[in-house]
Amino acid sequence: MPVVNFVTYDGVNTEVTVESGTNLMQAALNNGIDSIIAECGGACSCATCHCYIDDAWFDKVGQAEEMEQEMISYALNPEANSRLSCQVVVTEDMDGLIIKLPENQY
């Protein structure tokens, strides 16, 4: 199973093992990552699971679809590498993935 690194805004890294096919939001919730709130439960309608994909991994994770891009525009401090964690599904080739978490979701 792939390992994903969730890094808080102040640099604390939490390494978790994630079953392939699980989205990053669910992986964060399953492992007590408090920076992912996920108010809508993964419906891509709230942006409270906003995260930043480490630049080294962005091509592997890919770009957001149009609906997700629109929701990201409502997140605090969106960046070019912003994604909604509910929309990123972990695959075997994402072993070592680094996800940076915002200071606040709202």
N, C-alpha and C positions, 0 to 999 in steps of 0.2 A: 504494500500500500504506500502511496506517495506521502511524503512529509511536506507539510506546509508550515512556513514561519510567519506568524502574525506579530508585527512589530508596532508597538504603541508609539504615539507621537513623541514620547520622551525616551525612546530607544529600548524599552523592555521587550525582549523576544520570547515568544511562547511557541515552541515547536510541537506540532500535533500531527498524528498519523490520520490520514483521511482515506476512506474507501473511495475508489474511483466511481464516478457517477454522482457523487455528492456535491452540492453546490457549496461555495465558500461560506455563505451565510449560515447554512445548517452546520457546517463543520465548526464555525466559530461558536454558535449557540451550544452545540454538543460539548464543547471544551471550555465553556465559561469565559469566553472572550467578551468582556463587558463593553468594549467599544463598538460592538455591532448590536444595535438595538432591535432592528427588524420588526418594526411596528405592524407592517402589512403582512408579515409571515411569508414573504417571498413572492408577492404578486407584482413586483416592479411598479409599485404605486406610492411609495413614500420616501425613498432615498435615505432611510435611516440605517442602511447597511452599506453605505458609501465607504469605499476603500481606494487605495492607490496601489496599482500594480508596479512593483519594482521595475525600473527601466530595462534591466537585463532579461526580464520575463515577459515584457509586454507583447512582443511578436508571437510568442507561444500561446498566450492567453487570447489575443485578438481584440479587435475593435468591438465596441458596443453597437447593438442594433439601434435603429432609429428611436424606438419607444424608450429604450434605456437611456440613450443620449439626452432625450427630452427630460427625463426624470433627474439625471445627473445635474442638469442646469439649475435644479432647485436645491441641490446639496450645498452645504457650506464649503467654500473654498475649493470648487472643482478645478482639476488640473487636466492636462492632456492625457495623463495616465489614470484618470479616475474610472472606476467601474462600480456597479452595484454588485455586491458579493452574491446576491441571490441569483444573478444571471451568469455567473462564472462556474462552470461545472469542471470539477477536478478530473484530470485524466492521468494515466500512468506516466506520461512524459512530462508531468508537472512536478516531479519529485524534486524537492528543494525550493519550490516556489516561495517568493518573499512578498508578503502583503503588508503594506504600511497603512496604519490606521489613523484617522483624523483625531484631533483633540476633542472635537464635539461633533455630534450628528445634527444638532440643531441649536 
